[in-house]
Amino acid sequence: MSASTFAVRSSAPRPAYAAGRCNIGPAEIARRRRFGHLGLLASVGLLLLLLAGDAPREARLLLFFPATGSTVGYLQARLRFCAAFGLLGIFNFGALGQSGRVADREALARDRRAAAALVAASAVIGLGAAGVAFLL
C-alpha cells in the first residue's frame, strides 16, 4: 500500500451548497475536524485530571462541555455542514475567511433547522459522555 492509496481523487465532484445539507468546503471541513480533535484531547485530559485528582464524581459532569464541542466539530466535518454558518445564513467553499450569503428564505430556514438538529445531537452525545464519566 502506498500513500497514493489514501489520496483524495481529483476527479471527485467538488462540494456545492445544498440547503440544510452542505454549506462548507474542504478548508472549512478540515478546520472543523481539527476542532473535533482538540475537543477530544481536552475531554480525555479533563477526565484523566479529574480521576487522578480524586475530584468529586459530580465534577466529571464538566466533561459535557469539551465532549459536546468535540462532537460539534466532528459532526460538522462529517456532514459538511457548519451550524454557525447555517444560523448566520452563509456558506464557504473557498479559502478560510471567504463566504457567500444564502439568499433564499426557504433555504435559510432549512439551514437553521439543520443547525439546531446538529447542536442538539452534539449535546445529547456530550451528555452521554459526561454520564459515562460520572459512572466510572
N, CA, C and O atoms as CSV, one atom per row, in Angstrom:
chain,resi,resn,atom,element,x,y,z
A,1,MET,N,N,0.835,-1.165,0.000
A,1,MET,CA,C,0.000,0.000,0.000
A,1,MET,C,C,0.887,1.239,0.000
A,1,MET,O,O,1.881,1.303,0.723
A,2,SER,N,N,0.527,2.193,-0.796
A,2,SER,CA,C,1.314,3.423,-0.859
A,2,SER,C,C,0.473,4.599,-0.390
A,2,SER,O,O,-0.732,4.474,-0.170
A,3,ALA,N,N,1.122,5.726,-0.243
A,3,ALA,CA,C,0.416,6.932,0.199
A,3,ALA,C,C,-0.659,7.324,-0.803
A,3,ALA,O,O,-1.679,7.896,-0.420
A,4,SER,N,N,-0.449,7.026,-2.069
A,4,SER,CA,C,-1.449,7.392,-3.066
A,4,SER,C,C,-2.751,6.625,-2.894
A,4,SER,O,O,-3.793,7.043,-3.399
A,5,THR,N,N,-2.696,5.506,-2.183
A,5,THR,CA,C,-3.912,4.740,-1.921
A,5,THR,C,C,-4.914,5.573,-1.123
A,5,THR,O,O,-6.125,5.429,-1.290
A,6,PHE,N,N,-4.398,6.441,-0.258
A,6,PHE,CA,C,-5.250,7.227,0.609
A,6,PHE,C,C,-5.461,8.661,0.108
A,6,PHE,O,O,-6.129,9.457,0.768
A,7,ALA,N,N,-4.908,8.978,-1.023
A,7,ALA,CA,C,-5.022,10.327,-1.564
A,7,ALA,C,C,-6.454,10.585,-2.040
A,7,ALA,O,O,-7.146,9.678,-2.504
A,8,VAL,N,N,-6.871,11.826,-1.916
A,8,VAL,CA,C,-8.190,12.216,-2.404
A,8,VAL,C,C,-8.126,12.291,-3.923
A,8,VAL,O,O,-7.215,12.899,-4.485
A,9,ARG,N,N,-9.066,11.691,-4.559
A,9,ARG,CA,C,-9.106,11.691,-6.020
A,9,ARG,C,C,-9.514,13.073,-6.520
A,9,ARG,O,O,-10.488,13.649,-6.035
A,10,SER,N,N,-8.779,13.599,-7.478
A,10,SER,CA,C,-9.077,14.923,-8.002
A,10,SER,C,C,-10.326,14.913,-8.870
A,10,SER,O,O,-10.892,15.969,-9.153
A,11,SER,N,N,-10.764,13.728,-9.297
A,11,SER,CA,C,-11.948,13.651,-10.137
A,11,SER,C,C,-13.239,13.662,-9.320
A,11,SER,O,O,-14.334,13.665,-9.882
A,12,ALA,N,N,-13.106,13.669,-7.989
A,12,ALA,CA,C,-14.286,13.701,-7.133
A,12,ALA,C,C,-15.014,15.018,-7.335
A,12,ALA,O,O,-14.377,16.061,-7.489
A,13,PRO,N,N,-16.332,14.983,-7.336
A,13,PRO,CA,C,-17.072,16.231,-7.526
A,13,PRO,C,C,-16.812,17.201,-6.386
A,13,PRO,O,O,-16.740,16.806,-5.222
A,14,ARG,N,N,-16.674,18.453,-6.726
A,14,ARG,CA,C,-16.467,19.485,-5.711
A,14,ARG,C,C,-17.773,19.707,-4.969
A,14,ARG,O,O,-18.841,19.697,-5.580
A,15,PRO,N,N,-17.700,19.909,-3.647
A,15,PRO,CA,C,-18.931,20.140,-2.907
A,15,PRO,C,C,-19.582,21.450,-3.338
A,15,PRO,O,O,-18.904,22.393,-3.745
A,16,ALA,N,N,-20.873,21.488,-3.244
A,16,ALA,CA,C,-21.629,22.695,-3.568
A,16,ALA,C,C,-22.681,22.904,-2.487
A,16,ALA,O,O,-23.080,21.963,-1.801
A,17,TYR,N,N,-23.117,24.130,-2.347
A,17,TYR,CA,C,-24.117,24.453,-1.335
A,17,TYR,C,C,-25.401,23.670,-1.584
A,17,TYR,O,O,-25.914,23.619,-2.702
A,18,ALA,N,N,-25.902,23.066,-0.520
A,18,ALA,CA,C,-27.199,22.388,-0.536
A,18,ALA,C,C,-27.885,22.739,0.778
A,18,ALA,O,O,-27.394,22.382,1.849
A,19,ALA,N,N,-28.989,23.420,0.705
A,19,ALA,CA,C,-29.688,23.914,1.899
A,19,ALA,C,C,-29.932,22.807,2.902
A,19,ALA,O,O,-30.512,21.772,2.576
A,20,GLY,N,N,-29.478,23.036,4.143
A,20,GLY,CA,C,-29.685,22.090,5.221
A,20,GLY,C,C,-28.816,20.854,5.157
A,20,GLY,O,O,-28.913,19.987,6.025
A,21,ARG,N,N,-27.955,20.751,4.133
A,21,ARG,CA,C,-27.143,19.546,3.974
A,21,ARG,C,C,-25.655,19.812,3.786
A,21,ARG,O,O,-24.840,19.026,4.268
A,22,CYS,N,N,-25.279,20.864,3.119
A,22,CYS,CA,C,-23.859,21.114,2.851
A,22,CYS,C,C,-23.635,22.616,2.690
A,22,CYS,O,O,-24.201,23.247,1.798
A,23,ASN,N,N,-22.796,23.181,3.573
A,23,ASN,CA,C,-22.510,24.606,3.451
A,23,ASN,C,C,-21.025,24.940,3.638
A,23,ASN,O,O,-20.659,26.113,3.713
A,24,ILE,N,N,-20.164,23.905,3.715
A,24,ILE,CA,C,-18.727,24.158,3.843
A,24,ILE,C,C,-17.937,23.244,2.907
A,24,ILE,O,O,-18.343,22.121,2.606
A,25,GLY,N,N,-16.800,23.764,2.461
A,25,GLY,CA,C,-15.908,23.022,1.582
A,25,GLY,C,C,-14.709,22.469,2.330
A,25,GLY,O,O,-14.686,22.477,3.561
A,26,PRO,N,N,-13.708,21.986,1.596
A,26,PRO,CA,C,-12.573,21.275,2.194
A,26,PRO,C,C,-11.810,22.033,3.282
A,26,PRO,O,O,-11.462,21.441,4.303
A,27,ALA,N,N,-11.545,23.308,3.094
A,27,ALA,CA,C,-10.774,24.058,4.099
A,27,ALA,C,C,-11.564,24.185,5.405
A,27,ALA,O,O,-11.012,24.017,6.493
A,28,GLU,N,N,-12.833,24.477,5.286
A,28,GLU,CA,C,-13.678,24.602,6.480
A,28,GLU,C,C,-13.892,23.240,7.144
A,28,GLU,O,O,-13.953,23.152,8.371
A,29,ILE,N,N,-14.006,22.191,6.350
A,29,ILE,CA,C,-14.160,20.832,6.892
A,29,ILE,C,C,-12.928,20.467,7.714
A,29,ILE,O,O,-13.044,19.929,8.815
A,30,ALA,N,N,-11.752,20.762,7.172
A,30,ALA,CA,C,-10.505,20.471,7.895
A,30,ALA,C,C,-10.451,21.244,9.213
A,30,ALA,O,O,-9.990,20.717,10.226
A,31,ARG,N,N,-10.914,22.476,9.200
A,31,ARG,CA,C,-10.936,23.284,10.424
A,31,ARG,C,C,-11.850,22.648,11.472
A,31,ARG,O,O,-11.497,22.578,12.650
A,32,ARG,N,N,-13.021,22.186,11.042
A,32,ARG,CA,C,-13.960,21.547,11.976
A,32,ARG,C,C,-13.382,20.243,12.532
A,32,ARG,O,O,-13.566,19.928,13.707
A,33,ARG,N,N,-12.689,19.495,11.687
A,33,ARG,CA,C,-12.076,18.240,12.133
A,33,ARG,C,C,-11.001,18.526,13.183
A,33,ARG,O,O,-10.911,17.816,14.184
A,34,ARG,N,N,-10.191,19.556,12.962
A,34,ARG,CA,C,-9.172,19.936,13.957
A,34,ARG,C,C,-9.827,20.330,15.274
A,34,ARG,O,O,-9.321,19.991,16.344
A,35,PHE,N,N,-10.938,21.037,15.206
A,35,PHE,CA,C,-11.661,21.416,16.417
A,35,PHE,C,C,-12.166,20.170,17.143
A,35,PHE,O,O,-12.135,20.111,18.372
A,36,GLY,N,N,-12.630,19.178,16.388
A,36,GLY,CA,C,-13.064,17.917,16.984
A,36,GLY,C,C,-11.918,17.226,17.699
A,36,GLY,O,O,-12.084,16.725,18.812
A,37,HIS,N,N,-10.746,17.198,17.057
A,37,HIS,CA,C,-9.566,16.587,17.680
A,37,HIS,C,C,-9.200,17.315,18.974
A,37,HIS,O,O,-8.906,16.682,19.988
A,38,LEU,N,N,-9.220,18.642,18.930
A,38,LEU,CA,C,-8.877,19.443,20.110
A,38,LEU,C,C,-9.861,19.173,21.246
A,38,LEU,O,O,-9.451,19.019,22.397
A,39,GLY,N,N,-11.141,19.115,20.934
A,39,GLY,CA,C,-12.148,18.822,21.951
A,39,GLY,C,C,-11.992,17.432,22.536
A,39,GLY,O,O,-12.195,17.229,23.733
A,40,LEU,N,N,-11.629,16.470,21.689
A,40,LEU,CA,C,-11.409,15.109,22.179
A,40,LEU,C,C,-10.219,15.065,23.126
A,40,LEU,O,O,-10.282,14.438,24.184
A,41,LEU,N,N,-9.140,15.729,22.747
A,41,LEU,CA,C,-7.970,15.790,23.634
A,41,LEU,C,C,-8.319,16.476,24.950
A,41,LEU,O,O,-7.893,16.033,26.017
A,42,ALA,N,N,-9.089,17.550,24.875
A,42,ALA,CA,C,-9.498,18.251,26.095
A,42,ALA,C,C,-10.381,17.352,26.961
A,42,ALA,O,O,-10.263,17.361,28.186
A,43,SER,N,N,-11.251,16.589,26.340
A,43,SER,CA,C,-12.129,15.684,27.087
A,43,SER,C,C,-11.334,14.616,27.821
A,43,SER,O,O,-11.549,14.368,29.008
A,44,VAL,N,N,-10.418,13.992,27.102
A,44,VAL,CA,C,-9.604,12.937,27.717
A,44,VAL,C,C,-8.719,13.526,28.807
A,44,VAL,O,O,-8.592,12.950,29.888
A,45,GLY,N,N,-8.105,14.678,28.521
A,45,GLY,CA,C,-7.249,15.329,29.516
A,45,GLY,C,C,-8.012,15.706,30.778
A,45,GLY,O,O,-7.538,15.492,31.894
A,46,LEU,N,N,-9.202,16.272,30.585
A,46,LEU,CA,C,-10.015,16.652,31.747
A,46,LEU,C,C,-10.421,15.422,32.551
A,46,LEU,O,O,-10.366,15.442,33.781
A,47,LEU,N,N,-10.823,14.361,31.876
A,47,LEU,CA,C,-11.216,13.145,32.588
A,47,LEU,C,C,-10.046,12.581,33.385
A,47,LEU,O,O,-10.204,12.221,34.551
A,48,LEU,N,N,-8.871,12.503,32.760
A,48,LEU,CA,C,-7.701,11.987,33.473
A,48,LEU,C,C,-7.348,12.865,34.666
A,48,LEU,O,O,-6.997,12.361,35.732
A,49,LEU,N,N,-7.440,14.167,34.485
A,49,LEU,CA,C,-7.151,15.108,35.568
A,49,LEU,C,C,-8.140,14.929,36.729
A,49,LEU,O,O,-7.745,14.924,37.895
A,50,LEU,N,N,-9.404,14.784,36.402
A,50,LEU,CA,C,-10.422,14.616,37.443
A,50,LEU,C,C,-10.264,13.281,38.170
A,50,LEU,O,O,-10.434,13.203,39.387
A,51,LEU,N,N,-9.940,12.234,37.415
A,51,LEU,CA,C,-9.752,10.925,38.041
A,51,LEU,C,C,-8.486,10.888,38.899
A,51,LEU,O,O,-8.494,10.359,40.010
A,52,ALA,N,N,-7.410,11.451,38.374
A,52,ALA,CA,C,-6.141,11.441,39.106
A,52,ALA,C,C,-6.204,12.356,40.330
A,52,ALA,O,O,-5.582,12.073,41.355
A,53,GLY,N,N,-6.953,13.447,40.218
A,53,GLY,CA,C,-7.054,14.400,41.326
A,53,GLY,C,C,-8.088,14.022,42.357
A,53,GLY,O,O,-8.323,14.766,43.309
A,54,ASP,N,N,-8.708,12.874,42.177
A,54,ASP,CA,C,-9.714,12.396,43.122
A,54,ASP,C,C,-10.815,13.442,43.341
A,54,ASP,O,O,-11.274,13.660,44.462
A,55,ALA,N,N,-11.222,14.076,42.243
A,55,ALA,CA,C,-12.287,15.083,42.307
A,55,ALA,C,C,-13.627,14.406,42.586
A,55,ALA,O,O,-13.780,13.212,42.331
A,56,PRO,N,N,-14.586,15.149,43.103
A,56,PRO,CA,C,-15.913,14.568,43.344
A,56,PRO,C,C,-16.516,14.065,42.029
A,56,PRO,O,O,-16.253,14.618,40.961
A,57,ARG,N,N,-17.313,13.026,42.126
A,57,ARG,CA,C,-17.925,12.447,40.925
A,57,ARG,C,C,-18.690,13.495,40.125
A,57,ARG,O,O,-18.670,13.473,38.895
A,58,GLU,N,N,-19.360,14.404,40.812
A,58,GLU,CA,C,-20.152,15.420,40.130
A,58,GLU,C,C,-19.297,16.297,39.214
A,58,GLU,O,O,-19.782,16.810,38.205
A,59,ALA,N,N,-18.036,16.460,39.570
A,59,ALA,CA,C,-17.135,17.272,38.749
A,59,ALA,C,C,-16.930,16.651,37.366
A,59,ALA,O,O,-16.619,17.354,36.404
A,60,ARG,N,N,-17.103,15.356,37.273
A,60,ARG,CA,C,-16.939,14.673,35.981
A,60,ARG,C,C,-17.998,15.109,34.972
A,60,ARG,O,O,-17.827,14.929,33.766
A,61,LEU,N,N,-19.074,15.674,35.462
A,61,LEU,CA,C,-20.117,16.162,34.558
A,61,LEU,C,C,-19.628,17.349,33.723
A,61,LEU,O,O,-20.229,17.683,32.702
A,62,LEU,N,N,-18.535,17.985,34.162
A,62,LEU,CA,C,-17.931,19.060,33.372
A,62,LEU,C,C,-17.447,18.566,32.012
A,62,LEU,O,O,-17.227,19.355,31.093
A,63,LEU,N,N,-17.286,17.266,31.901
A,63,LEU,CA,C,-16.870,16.674,30.631
A,63,LEU,C,C,-17.877,16.970,29.524
A,63,LEU,O,O,-17.552,16.884,28.340
A,64,PHE,N,N,-19.094,17.315,29.913
A,64,PHE,CA,C,-20.130,17.665,28.928
A,64,PHE,C,C,-19.632,18.714,27.942
A,64,PHE,O,O,-19.887,18.600,26.743
A,65,PHE,N,N,-18.934,19.725,28.422
A,65,PHE,CA,C,-18.553,20.857,27.580
A,65,PHE,C,C,-17.518,20.490,26.512
A,65,PHE,O,O,-17.777,20.722,25.331
A,66,PRO,N,N,-16.361,19.929,26.870
A,66,PRO,CA,C,-15.431,19.580,25.792
A,66,PRO,C,C,-15.948,18.434,24.917
A,66,PRO,O,O,-15.656,18.394,23.722
A,67,ALA,N,N,-16.707,17.509,25.493
A,67,ALA,CA,C,-17.236,16.396,24.686
A,67,ALA,C,C,-18.259,16.906,23.680
A,67,ALA,O,O,-18.286,16.453,22.536
A,68,THR,N,N,-19.087,17.833,24.095
A,68,THR,CA,C,-20.055,18.425,23.166
A,68,THR,C,C,-19.338,19.218,22.084
A,68,THR,O,O,-19.692,19.129,20.908
A,69,GLY,N,N,-18.335,19.989,22.473
A,69,GLY,CA,C,-17.562,20.749,21.492
A,69,GLY,C,C,-16.880,19.845,20.478
A,69,GLY,O,O,-16.877,20.130,19.281
A,70,SER,N,N,-16.307,18.760,20.964
A,70,SER,CA,C,-15.663,17.801,20.077
A,70,SER,C,C,-16.668,17.212,19.101
A,70,SER,O,O,-16.395,17.091,17.907
A,71,THR,N,N,-17.831,16.849,19.620
A,71,THR,CA,C,-18.863,16.260,18.775
A,71,THR,C,C,-19.356,17.244,17.732
A,71,THR,O,O,-19.593,16.861,16.586
A,72,VAL,N,N,-19.515,18.497,18.105
A,72,VAL,CA,C,-19.916,19.520,17.137
A,72,VAL,C,C,-18.901,19.565,15.992
A,72,VAL,O,O,-19.276,19.574,14.819
A,73,GLY,N,N,-17.619,19.592,16.344
A,73,GLY,CA,C,-16.581,19.638,15.313
A,73,GLY,C,C,-16.615,18.433,14.393
A,73,GLY,O,O,-16.600,18.575,13.171
A,74,TYR,N,N,-16.662,17.254,14.979
A,74,TYR,CA,C,-16.665,16.033,14.170
A,74,TYR,C,C,-17.926,15.907,13.313
A,74,TYR,O,O,-17.844,15.525,12.145
A,75,LEU,N,N,-19.083,16.222,13.879
A,75,LEU,CA,C,-20.317,16.129,13.089
A,75,LEU,C,C,-20.323,17.136,11.944
A,75,LEU,O,O,-20.746,16.812,10.834
A,76,GLN,N,N,-19.860,18.340,12.206
A,76,GLN,CA,C,-19.799,19.338,11.136
A,76,GLN,C,C,-18.877,18.874,10.018
A,76,GLN,O,O,-19.199,19.026,8.840
A,77,ALA,N,N,-17.734,18.308,10.385
A,77,ALA,CA,C,-16.806,17.816,9.363
A,77,ALA,C,C,-17.431,16.673,8.574
A,77,ALA,O,O,-17.346,16.646,7.346
A,78,ARG,N,N,-18.050,15.743,9.261
A,78,ARG,CA,C,-18.643,14.579,8.594
A,78,ARG,C,C,-19.824,14.957,7.710
A,78,ARG,O,O,-19.978,14.435,6.605
A,79,LEU,N,N,-20.655,15.866,8.205
A,79,LEU,CA,C,-21.866,16.251,7.469
A,79,LEU,C,C,-21.620,17.361,6.447
A,79,LEU,O,O,-22.488,17.666,5.629
A,80,ARG,N,N,-20.432,17.961,6.501
A,80,ARG,CA,C,-20.081,19.086,5.626
A,80,ARG,C,C,-21.052,20.247,5.823
A,80,ARG,O,O,-21.450,20.929,4.879
A,81,PHE,N,N,-21.412,20.440,7.084
A,81,PHE,CA,C,-22.386,21.467,7.425
A,81,PHE,C,C,-21.979,22.155,8.714
A,81,PHE,O,O,-21.858,21.507,9.754
A,82,CYS,N,N,-21.766,23.464,8.657
A,82,CYS,CA,C,-21.401,24.250,9.838
A,82,CYS,C,C,-22.662,24.836,10.461
A,82,CYS,O,O,-23.421,25.544,9.798
A,83,ALA,N,N,-22.880,24.538,11.736
A,83,ALA,CA,C,-24.075,25.020,12.432
A,83,ALA,C,C,-24.090,26.553,12.501
A,83,ALA,O,O,-25.124,27.176,12.258
A,84,ALA,N,N,-22.962,27.149,12.827
A,84,ALA,CA,C,-22.916,28.618,12.924
A,84,ALA,C,C,-23.199,29.256,11.565
A,84,ALA,O,O,-23.941,30.236,11.484
A,85,PHE,N,N,-22.619,28.713,10.508
A,85,PHE,CA,C,-22.887,29.231,9.167
A,85,PHE,C,C,-24.368,29.080,8.839
A,85,PHE,O,O,-24.974,29.968,8.240
A,86,GLY,N,N,-24.944,27.944,9.237
A,86,GLY,CA,C,-26.361,27.712,8.986
A,86,GLY,C,C,-27.230,28.746,9.678
A,86,GLY,O,O,-28.193,29.244,9.094
A,87,LEU,N,N,-26.896,29.071,10.919
A,87,LEU,CA,C,-27.665,30.066,11.658
A,87,LEU,C,C,-27.481,31.469,11.083
A,87,LEU,O,O,-28.409,32.278,11.078
A,88,LEU,N,N,-26.271,31.743,10.601
A,88,LEU,CA,C,-25.969,33.069,10.054
A,88,LEU,C,C,-26.388,33.244,8.598
A,88,LEU,O,O,-26.410,34.360,8.081
A,89,GLY,N,N,-26.717,32.141,7.947
A,89,GLY,CA,C,-27.127,32.222,6.543
A,89,GLY,C,C,-25.970,32.447,5.589
A,89,GLY,O,O,-26.095,33.186,4.612
A,90,ILE,N,N,-24.827,31.799,5.876
A,90,ILE,CA,C,-23.673,31.919,4.981
A,90,ILE,C,C,-23.145,30.530,4.627
A,90,ILE,O,O,-23.541,29.536,5.234
A,91,PHE,N,N,-22.255,30.469,3.646
A,91,PHE,CA,C,-21.593,29.236,3.250
A,91,PHE,C,C,-20.195,29.585,2.765
A,91,PHE,O,O,-19.923,30.738,2.428
A,92,ASN,N,N,-19.301,28.595,2.727
A,92,ASN,CA,C,-17.935,28.826,2.251
A,92,ASN,C,C,-17.372,27.558,1.637
A,92,ASN,O,O,-17.246,26.532,2.305
A,93,PHE,N,N,-17.039,27.638,0.367
A,93,PHE,CA,C,-16.393,26.531,-0.327
A,93,PHE,C,C,-15.017,26.926,-0.841
A,93,PHE,O,O,-14.384,26.165,-1.572
A,94,GLY,N,N,-14.554,28.106,-0.464
A,94,GLY,CA,C,-13.246,28.587,-0.887
A,94,GLY,C,C,-12.262,28.580,0.263
A,94,GLY,O,O,-12.315,27.722,1.145
A,95,ALA,N,N,-11.367,29.545,0.240
A,95,ALA,CA,C,-10.360,29.683,1.290
A,95,ALA,C,C,-11.033,30.115,2.593
A,95,ALA,O,O,-12.121,30.690,2.591
A,96,LEU,N,N,-10.359,29.822,3.699
A,96,LEU,CA,C,-10.887,30.229,5.008
A,96,LEU,C,C,-11.098,31.736,5.025
A,96,LEU,O,O,-10.274,32.498,4.520
A,97,GLY,N,N,-12.205,32.150,5.609
A,97,GLY,CA,C,-12.492,33.570,5.716
A,97,GLY,C,C,-13.379,34.109,4.607
A,97,GLY,O,O,-13.917,35.209,4.733
A,98,GLN,N,N,-13.542,33.368,3.534
A,98,GLN,CA,C,-14.444,33.795,2.456
A,98,GLN,C,C,-15.810,33.202,2.728
A,98,GLN,O,O,-15.919,32.115,3.296
A,99,SER,N,N,-16.829,33.895,2.335
A,99,SER,CA,C,-18.163,33.322,2.498
A,99,SER,C,C,-19.120,33.979,1.522
A,99,SER,O,O,-18.899,35.087,1.035
A,100,GLY,N,N,-20.191,33.250,1.258
A,100,GLY,CA,C,-21.281,33.772,0.449
A,100,GLY,C,C,-22.536,33.780,1.294
A,100,GLY,O,O,-22.593,33.122,2.333
A,101,ARG,N,N,-23.534,34.512,0.861
A,101,ARG,CA,C,-24.791,34.633,1.600
A,101,ARG,C,C,-25.865,33.743,0.991
A,101,ARG,O,O,-25.966,33.607,-0.229
A,102,VAL,N,N,-26.663,33.139,1.866
A,102,VAL,CA,C,-27.826,32.374,1.430
A,102,VAL,C,C,-28.947,33.383,1.213
A,102,VAL,O,O,-29.361,34.068,2.148
A,103,ALA,N,N,-29.438,33.472,-0.026
A,103,ALA,CA,C,-30.440,34.481,-0.362
A,103,ALA,C,C,-31.869,33.962,-0.205
A,103,ALA,O,O,-32.769,34.731,0.131
A,104,ASP,N,N,-32.084,32.696,-0.440
A,104,ASP,CA,C,-33.420,32.117,-0.424
A,104,ASP,C,C,-33.903,31.907,1.014
A,104,ASP,O,O,-33.200,31.299,1.822
A,105,ARG,N,N,-35.092,32.403,1.334
A,105,ARG,CA,C,-35.623,32.314,2.695
A,105,ARG,C,C,-35.895,30.867,3.108
A,105,ARG,O,O,-35.652,30.494,4.255
A,106,GLU,N,N,-36.394,30.058,2.182
A,106,GLU,CA,C,-36.670,28.648,2.499
A,106,GLU,C,C,-35.357,27.896,2.758
A,106,GLU,O,O,-35.286,27.065,3.664
A,107,ALA,N,N,-34.331,28.185,1.973
A,107,ALA,CA,C,-33.018,27.559,2.177
A,107,ALA,C,C,-32.458,27.959,3.537
A,107,ALA,O,O,-31.890,27.124,4.241
A,108,LEU,N,N,-32.611,29.222,3.910
A,108,LEU,CA,C,-32.141,29.697,5.211
A,108,LEU,C,C,-32.888,28.987,6.338
A,108,LEU,O,O,-32.284,28.626,7.348
A,109,ALA,N,N,-34.180,28.788,6.176
A,109,ALA,CA,C,-34.965,28.076,7.187
A,109,ALA,C,C,-34.487,26.629,7.317
A,109,ALA,O,O,-34.388,26.115,8.431
A,110,ARG,N,N,-34.191,25.967,6.202
A,110,ARG,CA,C,-33.668,24.589,6.252
A,110,ARG,C,C,-32.310,24.560,6.934
A,110,ARG,O,O,-32.035,23.665,7.734
A,111,ASP,N,N,-31.459,25.532,6.625
A,111,ASP,CA,C,-30.143,25.604,7.270
A,111,ASP,C,C,-30.289,25.766,8.784
A,111,ASP,O,O,-29.571,25.122,9.549
A,112,ARG,N,N,-31.196,26.605,9.207
A,112,ARG,CA,C,-31.373,26.847,10.641
A,112,ARG,C,C,-31.919,25.620,11.351
A,112,ARG,O,O,-31.520,25.333,12.479
A,113,ARG,N,N,-32.820,24.893,10.712
A,113,ARG,CA,C,-33.324,23.647,11.311
A,113,ARG,C,C,-32.199,22.616,11.416
A,113,ARG,O,O,-32.070,21.936,12.435
A,114,ALA,N,N,-31.394,22.502,10.372
A,114,ALA,CA,C,-30.277,21.551,10.389
A,114,ALA,C,C,-29.257,21.939,11.456
A,114,ALA,O,O,-28.707,21.067,12.129
A,115,ALA,N,N,-29.000,23.227,11.617
A,115,ALA,CA,C,-28.054,23.694,12.636
A,115,ALA,C,C,-28.554,23.339,14.029
A,115,ALA,O,O,-27.788,22.871,14.871
A,116,ALA,N,N,-29.836,23.562,14.267
A,116,ALA,CA,C,-30.404,23.241,15.582
A,116,ALA,C,C,-30.326,21.739,15.842
A,116,ALA,O,O,-30.024,21.323,16.961
A,117,ALA,N,N,-30.593,20.929,14.835
A,117,ALA,CA,C,-30.528,19.471,14.995
A,117,ALA,C,C,-29.103,19.019,15.280
A,117,ALA,O,O,-28.888,18.137,16.111
A,118,LEU,N,N,-28.128,19.615,14.600
A,118,LEU,CA,C,-26.724,19.246,14.803
A,118,LEU,C,C,-26.280,19.590,16.223
A,118,LEU,O,O,-25.614,18.788,16.878
A,119,VAL,N,N,-26.644,20.764,16.692
A,119,VAL,CA,C,-26.261,21.173,18.050
A,119,VAL,C,C,-26.963,20.288,19.085
A,119,VAL,O,O,-26.351,19.894,20.077
A,120,ALA,N,N,-28.230,19.979,18.862
A,120,ALA,CA,C,-28.965,19.122,19.796
A,120,ALA,C,C,-28.353,17.725,19.854
A,120,ALA,O,O,-28.181,17.168,20.938
A,121,ALA,N,N,-28.025,17.160,18.704
A,121,ALA,CA,C,-27.404,15.829,18.668
A,121,ALA,C,C,-26.053,15.847,19.380
A,121,ALA,O,O,-25.710,14.909,20.099
A,122,SER,N,N,-25.299,16.911,19.178
A,122,SER,CA,C,-23.996,17.031,19.847
A,122,SER,C,C,-24.159,17.116,21.357
A,122,SER,O,O,-23.381,16.522,22.103
A,123,ALA,N,N,-25.169,17.855,21.809
A,123,ALA,CA,C,-25.412,17.989,23.242
A,123,ALA,C,C,-25.814,16.645,23.857
A,123,ALA,O,O,-25.405,16.326,24.973
A,124,VAL,N,N,-26.604,15.871,23.140
A,124,VAL,CA,C,-27.002,14.548,23.641
A,124,VAL,C,C,-25.776,13.651,23.770
A,124,VAL,O,O,-25.629,12.943,24.766
A,125,ILE,N,N,-24.905,13.676,22.782
A,125,ILE,CA,C,-23.691,12.858,22.826
A,125,ILE,C,C,-22.776,13.347,23.946
A,125,ILE,O,O,-22.199,12.538,24.672
A,126,GLY,N,N,-22.640,14.665,24.092
A,126,GLY,CA,C,-21.835,15.216,25.183
A,126,GLY,C,C,-22.377,14.835,26.542
A,126,GLY,O,O,-21.619,14.539,27.465
A,127,LEU,N,N,-23.695,14.845,26.661
A,127,LEU,CA,C,-24.329,14.437,27.911
A,127,LEU,C,C,-24.069,12.957,28.186
A,127,LEU,O,O,-23.833,12.560,29.327
A,128,GLY,N,N,-24.116,12.155,27.140
A,128,GLY,CA,C,-23.821,10.725,27.305
A,128,GLY,C,C,-22.392,10.501,27.764
A,128,GLY,O,O,-22.143,9.671,28.638
A,129,ALA,N,N,-21.447,11.235,27.181
A,129,ALA,CA,C,-20.044,11.106,27.586
A,129,ALA,C,C,-19.872,11.526,29.045
A,129,ALA,O,O,-19.160,10.872,29.806
A,130,ALA,N,N,-20.527,12.614,29.426
A,130,ALA,CA,C,-20.437,13.074,30.822
A,130,ALA,C,C,-21.076,12.038,31.762
A,130,ALA,O,O,-20.572,11.790,32.857
A,131,GLY,N,N,-22.172,11.448,31.327
A,131,GLY,CA,C,-22.826,10.436,32.141
A,131,GLY,C,C,-21.950,9.207,32.350
A,131,GLY,O,O,-21.885,8.659,33.451
A,132,VAL,N,N,-21.281,8.782,31.290
A,132,VAL,CA,C,-20.356,7.642,31.405
A,132,VAL,C,C,-19.212,7.995,32.374
A,132,VAL,O,O,-18.838,7.195,33.232
A,133,ALA,N,N,-18.672,9.206,32.215
A,133,ALA,CA,C,-17.586,9.638,33.104
A,133,ALA,C,C,-18.058,9.677,34.553
A,133,ALA,O,O,-17.311,9.316,35.462
A,134,PHE,N,N,-19.290,10.111,34.767
A,134,PHE,CA,C,-19.846,10.154,36.127
A,134,PHE,C,C,-19.913,8.752,36.737
A,134,PHE,O,O,-19.676,8.577,37.932
A,135,LEU,N,N,-20.235,7.771,35.919
A,135,LEU,CA,C,-20.394,6.401,36.418
A,135,LEU,C,C,-19.070,5.654,36.606
A,135,LEU,O,O,-19.048,4.591,37.227
A,136,LEU,N,N,-17.980,6.188,36.085
A,136,LEU,CA,C,-16.680,5.499,36.226
A,136,LEU,C,C,-16.237,5.440,37.680
A,136,LEU,O,O,-15.173,4.898,37.980
